[in-house]
Amino acid sequence: MIRGILALLTSKGKRALASSVLWFSIYALSGIAMMLLVLKMLDLIMTEQDISLYVYWRALVLLLLLRGISSTIGDLRKHFAGFDLNYELREKIINRLKSFSLGFYTNERLGEISTVIHRDVDNMVMVVGHLCPRMLSDFIVSAVIITALLIVNVKMGLLMILILPAALLILILGNKRGTKLEAENGNRLADMISLFVEYVKGIPLLKAFSISKKIDEKLEKATVNFGESSKELSRYKARQLSRYGFFVDLSYGVMAITGAVFVFSGKLALMTYFLYIIVSKEVYKPFNAMETYWMNYLSVTDSYCRIKKILDAPIIEEPDKPLQPSGSDIEFRNVGFSYEKDEFAMRNVSFKAPANTLTALVGESGSGKTTVTNLLLRFWDIENGSIQIGGTDIRSMSYDDLLDSVSIVMQNVQLFADTIEGNIRLGNADATDEEIIRAAQKARIHDFIMTLPQGYKTVIGENGATLSGGQRQRISIARAFLKDAPILVLDEFTSSIDPGNEVLIQEAITDLIKNRTVLVIAHHLNTIRSADQILVFRKGEIVERGSHKELLKREGYYKKLFKAQTILHE
């Protein structure tokens, strides 16, 4: 794990960490040197030797200055190492999250991802930026002192460290159980956070239905479970640390008592005894701090495992030599795909959407319409067959190029707690203000924006909470205009829009689809009468294809769906 953490640091971060350890070692050694000087001065005074103490006082002042300087530099360097890891880790995780297929987010808990980004990264930063430099420097200093004291008096040196191995063995034997409890506690925390996120997002719905009590009970149970696992983990740590602390204290006690016996029997000089009694405290310092190190080790091990789970998870592979498509036509060739075993499966789906045409995907819920667009965008990867854009397999394209070539206008619009301008600019980060305004004008949202007190600088709240559904939809259309991609994917975007907004949206979409290859997921069949081709999906297969008129003549599944909707709306 330590090697893995160090590998996450940049070369500057590693140098900063090594530098902080060096300076903290100097800080500790200068403190010990000050104690030795004081002991020497006391010895001179007690033996009444006629010698000036001026040189010792000057040395003490210099050591005091060195101690202050080394502490300041060590603190600065350790924080630099911590900031380096913080930046590198969060950047790697965010970039990794953007590279996963949509399947990753289907299988992972939102609360666990949130825990990784916040708590787990902070745990790692705490170790590198705070604990690691102090711990390493303390052990380096302890090793130096043990060596020196063994040279001064072998018996006292051995007595000083005699019982320490037994204390360390207690912590080592407790690692497996402690790591298991820490992992269980982390999982229960992720469960609780996931439920809290769902609860907060669903408060309006929960207020409207009586099942909110069941959700409350579920949330309460998750909170209680986390509380119980936290208590069990705390009790285990307390037991282990109390045993460990007892053996460390016993080690010092054995040395102090035996050393006193040596002094009274004339086998050890009094000043040498004082040397061991005082300086050995610095030897035990890292061992006394091992209680904190051990607890943090358990916590960080769990955090490290969760972070590695994300960093090592499979991503959408980039080709070694990305190819560029020669057009914007779309072709599915014998595509097969399934989400999970024994669930929905797409079998041998083949169709071609020529450039600058509109292809509508229709069928009952769960028939495979949305799956087509998800596979086109590589939110999931197909199991067999191929998907091509402009004659190029999408797996041979750079993923960024693939996403750049497709604009999406979905029924459920995702907006961010940002300004209107910021939300539109997602379509093109380098767009000028004039280009954003033109995109908004084409999306028929500009006039509304200008009625707002701050215009394009108006902050719209989380997911556009201050806007109507139609206004949110037109902002997403403005994004698509700004992106200006050759391929456009449309969900049934007017199904829950009021008539006034629907007219504006239809006008904007009519402009948007010009000179683009368009895939429309259609729920209302009346809206796709003019489609160049209609693909009818049923249970993951295309059962019919053709124009609206052609399909009505066939007396097939499409006509059955069309009649059912016509009767429903009469």
N, C-alpha and C positions, 0 to 999 in steps of 0.2 A: 504493500500500500504506500509506504514512504517513497519508494522509487516512482510509483505512479503519480504521486502528488508533485514530486520534484520535476517530473517530465512535463507537467502542465505549466510550469514557470518558463518564462522567456530567459534568454541568457542574462539579460540585465537583472531580472528577478532573482536568478540563482546567485549572481554576484552580490546583490543586495542582501540576500539571506546569509551568505557566507560572511560578508562584511559585518553584519549585525552580530553574528555569533562571535566573531573575533573581538569586536569592541566590547561586548558584554563580558567576555572572558577577561579582557584587560581591566574592566570595571571591577569584577570580583577579585581578581588577583591584587589589584591596587589596594582594595579594602583589607585583604589579608596582610599585605605588606605593612599597612598602617598598624594593624594589631601587633605584628611582630616587632615593629619599632617601639611601640609602647611597652611591650614586654621587656625588650632590651633596656629601655630607659629605666624601668622599674628595677631590673636586675642591677644596673649600675648604681642606682640610688641606694638599694638595700645593702649592696656590698661596699658602699661608701668609697667607691673609686673616684679619684680626683680627675674628672674629665669633663670637658665642656659639652653641654647638651644642645648647643646652638645648631650644630650640624644635623641633629636629629629633628629639631623643630622645623628646620628648613626643608628637610626631606618629607616631613609630614604635610607641609603646605603644598609641596609639589605633587605629592601623591593625591592630595585632596582635589587639586585642580585637574589632574589626570583622570580621577574618578568621575568628576562632573562632566568633563569633555567626552569621555568614552561612553557615559550613560546617554548623553544627548545624541551623539552620532549613532549609537546602537539603536535608540528609539526611532530615529529618522529612517535608518536603513531597514528596520524590520517592518515599518509601516509601508515603505516603498514596495517591499516584497509582498506584503498583504494586498496592496492595491493592484499589483501586477497580476497576482493570482485571481483576484476578484474580476478584473477586466477580462483576462484570458478565459476563465471558466464560463462567465456569463456569455461572452461572445461565442465560444464554442457551442454552448448549449442552445443559444438562440439560432445560430446557423444550422445546427443539427436538427432542431425542431422544424425549420423551414424545408429541410431535405427529406423528411419522412413522408411516406405515403399516408393517405387519409386513414388507412387501416390501423396505423399506429395509434391514432387518437381515438379510434373506436374501441381498442382493447385496453387503453390506459386510462386511469382515473385522472380527471382534471385536477383534483386535490393533490395527487401525488406529484404531478408536474409542477404545480405551484409550490409544493414543499421543497422540491429539488432546487428550483430557481431561487427561492428565498432562504429557507432555514438551512438546507444542506450546503449551499454555497457559502453562507455566512459561517457555518461550522468549519469549513475548510480554511477560510480566510483567517478565522480566529487562531487556528493551529499554526499556520505559516506566519501570520503577522504578529502573534503574541506568544503562544506557548513554545513553539519550536526553537526560536532563537534563545530564549531564556533556558529552556531545558538542555539544549546542546551545550551551551556555554557553562551551565552549572555542572554537567557531567565531565566536561573537559577540565574544569577547575578542580573538581573532586578527584579526578584521576591524578592530576599533578600533585595535589596535597597528599593523597594516599602514598604515592611514590616517595615523596619527600619525607613523610613521617615514618615510613618503613625503613628508610636509611638512617633516620635519627635513632629509632629504637624498634627493632623487629618485633619484640614481644607486644609492646603497646600497639604497634601498627596492626598486628594480626588480631589482637583483642578488639580493636576498633571496628573491624569489618567481619568478625567471626560469624555473627548471626544474620548479617544482611542477606546472604543467599536464601535463607529460609523465608525471610519476608518477601523477597521477590518471587519465590516459588508460589506463594499464596496468590499473588496477582496473576501469574502465568496460568495456573490451574483454573482460575476463575474466568479466564477470557472467553472460553467457549460458551459457557452458560450466560455470561454477561452480554456477549454479542447477540445471542439468540433472543434474550429479553429485550435488548435495544431494538432489534429488527422488528419484533412483534409490536413494541410500543410505537415505532415509526409507522408501521402499517396501519395501526389503529388511529394514529393522528391523521394520516392521509385519508382514511375513511371518513373521519369526522369533518375534515376540511371540505371534502367533496360534497358531503351532505349539506354543509353550511352554504356552499356556493349554490347548490341546487335550490336550497330553501330560500335564500335571498332573491335569486332570480325569479322564483315562482310565487312570491308573496301575493301578487295580485290575483293569481289563479287560486291559491290556497284560501284566500279570503272568500272566494265565491263558492267553494265546495266544502261539504262537511267532512271530506276525507283528511282535511288539514290536521285533525287530531291524531290520525295514524302517522302522518309525517312527523308531527311533534314527538310522538312516542319513539319513532325510529331514530330521530335526531338525539333524543334524550338517551336512548340505549347506546348509541355510538359514543356519546360524551362520557357516559358511565364506564363503558369498556375502556376508553382511553385513560380515564382516571384510575381504574383498577390496575391496568398494565403499568401506569406510571408509578403507582404505589409499590407494586411488586418489584419493579426495577430499582426503586429507591431503597427498599428494604434490603435487597440483595447487595447493592453497592455499599450500604451502611455496614452490613455484616462483614463483607470482605475487607473493607477499609479499616474497620476497627481491629481485625486480626493483624492486618499488615502493620498498622500503626503501633500495636503492642510490641511486635518483634523489632521494629526500628528503635523504639524507646528502650527496649531490653538490651539491644546492642550497645547503646551509649551507656546504659547503667552498668553493664558488666565491665566495660572499659574503665569507667570512673571509679567503681568500687575496688577493682583489682589494682588499678594504678595507685589508689590511696594506700592499699596494703603494701605495695612496693616502696612507696615513699617512707612509711613508718618503719619498714624493715631495712631501710638504707640502700635499697637496690635501685632507686630512681631519684634523681634530683628534683627538688620542689619546682623549680622553674620549668624543667622539662615536663613535669606533670601538668602545670598550668598551660604549657604550650598545647598539649593534647586536649585538655579540657576545653580550651577556648577555640583553637583552630579546627578541631574535629567537627565543630558545629557546621562549618562550611562543607565538610565531607558529607554530613547527613542532610544538608540542605536539599539537594535534588531528590534524595530518597524520601524525605518528608513531603516534598512536593509531588511525589509519585502518585499520591492519592488523587490529586487534581489531574495529573497526566493520564492516569488509568481511566478515570471517568470520561475524560475527553476522548481518549483513544476509542472507547466503546462507542461513543456518540459519532465520532468521525468515521469509524469503520462502517457504520450503518449508512451514513451520509455518502461516503465514498462509493459504496456498492450501488446506491441509487443513482448517483451521478454517472458511474460507469455504465449502468444499464442504459442510460440515454446515449452516452457517447459511443457505446459499442453496438447499439441497435442498428439493424440494417437500414440503409437509406436508398433512395432512388439512385441507381448507379449512373454515373456520367460516362459517355463513350470516350475512348482515348482520342479519337479523331472525329469530332462532331461534324455532321453533314447538314447542309442547308436545303430546305425543300425548294423545288422548282416551281411551285404554285400554291394555291390555297384550296385545292380540292381535297376531300376527305374520303378515305376508303377503309372499310373494315373487311378483312379477309379471314373467314372461318374462325372468328374470335370465340374462345372459350374462357369462362371465368366463373368462380364461385367465391362467396365471402367466407363461409365456413362450411365444414363437412356437414352433409345432410341438410343444408339450407338452400337458398336461392342459387340457381346455376344458370349461366348463359351458355348456350350451345350453338356452335357453328353459325354465328351471326355474320352475315356478309351483306354489304351495301356500299354504294358509292354516292357521295354528295358532290356533284360537279362544282367547280368554282363559280361564285356569284349566283348561286341558286339557293332556294329556301327548302329545307327538308324538315318535315314535321314528324315527331315521334309521338305516337298515341298508343293507348292501351290502358287496361285497368291498373290500379295501384299495385306496385310490386312486380310489374311485368318486365321491367328492365330498361325503362326509358332513361331514368336518371343515371343508371349504371353506365349507359353508353357515354354520357358526357363525363362521368367520373373517370372512365377508362381513357377517353380522349385526352384528358388533362393529366393523366398518370397519377391521379389520386390513389388508384390501385394499379398494379401491373397485371396484364393479361396472363393466363396460364398457357394458352396456345393460340396459334394464328398470328396475325399482325394487324396493326393500325398504321396507316400511312397518311401523311400530309404532303401534297405535291410530289407523290411518288417516293417519299423518304419515310422509312419506318421511324416512328416517334422515339423509339429507344435509341436510334442512331443520332438523334438531335440533342443538343445541349438542352437541359431542362429549363433553363432561363429563356432560351430561344423559343422553346415550345410554349411556355406560359405567355411570352411576349406576343405570340402570334394569335392568341385567343382572348377575346373580351367576354365577360360574363355579366348577364343581367338576370338575377334570380328573384324568385317570389319573396324569399326572406332576405331582405337587404341587411347587410352588416355595415353599420356606421360606427365611427369612433368618437370618443369624447374630445372632439377637436373642433376647429372652426369649419365652416362650410367649405372655405377654400382648401383647407388641409384635407378634407375628405374627398373632394374632387381631384386634388393633386395626386391621389393614390394612383390614378390612371397614368400619370407621367410626372415623375418627380422633378424633371427638368423643365416643365412647362412654364411659360411666362404668364403674367397676370392677364394679358390680352387673350392668350389661348384658353385660359380657364374661363374667362367671360364668354368667349365664342362657344365653348362646349356647353356652358350653362344655357346660353340662348338657344342652341339647337335642341337641348333637352327640355325647353319650355319651363325652366325654373328661374331664369335670370330676373324676370319681373317680380317674382315673389321675394327673391333674395334682396332686391333693392328696397323693399318695403320694411326690412328689418333695420333697427337702429344702427347696427354696426355692419350691415351689408354682408360681404363675403367674410368678414372677420368675426361674425357671430358664432359663438360656441354653442353647439347643438345638444350637448349632454350625451350621456352614455347611450350608444346605439340610436342616436337621434331622438331622444325621448321627448323633445319639444316640438317635433315635426309630425305631420300626419303620414299615413302610409303612402299616399300618392306623392307627397313631397320627398320622402325618403327614396321612393322609386325613381323619381326624376333626377335626384342627385346621383344615384347609381348609373343612370343612363348618361349623365354628363361625364362620369368617369370613363364610360365606354367610348364616348365621342373623343375624349382627350387621348385615350390610349390608341385609338385609330388602328386596331388590329384587323387583319384581313379575314379572320374567322370570328363569328359571333355565336354565342350560346345563350339562348333565351329560355327561361322557365316561364310558366304561365303567370305572368307578372300583373295581370289585371283582375285576378280572381276575387280579390278582397278590396278593390279600390272603388271609391265613390264615382258616380257618373261624370262629375266635373273634371276630376283628375284623370279619369280614363280617357276622355277625349284628348287631353293634352299629351298623355303618355302614348296613345296610338299615333298621334301626329309625329312625336319625337322618334318612335320606333320606325315609322315609315321612312324617315330620313336616315336613320341609323343603319338599316339593313341594305341600303343601296350599295352596290358594288362590293358586297361581302358574301362569303359562304356562311350560310346561317343554318344552325340546328335549333329547332323550337320544340321544347317539351310542352305538348298541348293537352290540356284537360278539357277545355271547351272546344269542341270540334267546329263550331261555327266560325271561330277565329282563324282557321287554317284552310278555308275553302280555296284560296288562291295559291297554296303551296305548290312548288314545282313537283314534289313527290311527298307521299305520306307513307311512313313505315308503321305498320300495325304490329305491336308487340303483345305476346301472350306467353306467360310462364318462361321468360328468358329466350324466346324465339321470335323471329319475324314470320308471322303467319300470312300477311298480305302486304302488298306494296302497289303504289300507283297514285294517280291524281284523285282529287275528291270525286269528280264525276265518274271516273273509271271504277272506283271502289264501290260507289253506290249501285252501279250496274251489276255487280257480281253477286249480290245477295249473300255476302259473307259476314264475317265478324265485325268489320268496320260499319257496315250498314246497320247491324244490330245495335252497336254502341251509339251510332248517330240517331237512330229512332228513339232509343231509350232517353237520350238527352233532350230530344225534341219534345217528347211527351212530358218530361219533367219540367220543362220551362214553359209549357203552354198554360 
